[in-house]
């Protein structure tokens, strides 16, 4: 009997909100869908939030999502930008909670570290790693889509580490996680 769950990853934003949906089948991530919500032409900030909420609910319902992973707030110099981002995160989280979906937050650095092994990796580097991990054909022009996917994959990796037991060494980790090692 195969164990399956579906994770929705969200990279919230008020101009572009990226999302990625993955299925975990027998502990292996498989891409279901990814993309972004383009809010750039909407001037009313409340209409943007409404669109983020509705799209998140739509994705949860369509793919029967069991867990939502979202990029956590980061601290920047522009307070107004941080407030807008916090609102976008909040409505995504509220959408998940309205559907009884469990929510997990990850910092941008943790997400990059989980995907590339480098917490300072660029969006382009994250996209290339994801293309290799999930075997999709083309990297999208808007990397917000792969950012959403990265959040979902990061959550899968974190769940695996948390539920995978303890490891005596790197050799033991590799032995128990052969799908996480790229062979040349």
Secondary structure, 3 states (H helix, E strand, C coil): CCCEEEEEEEECCCCEEEEEEEEEECCEEEEEEEEEEECCCCCCHHHHHHHHHHHHHHHHHHHCCCEEEEECCCCCCCHHHHHHHHHHHHHHHHHHHHCCCEEEEECHHHHHHHHHCCCCCCHHHHHHHHHHHHCCCCCCCCCHHHHHHHHHHHHHHHHHHHHCCCCCCHHHHHHHCHHHCCCC
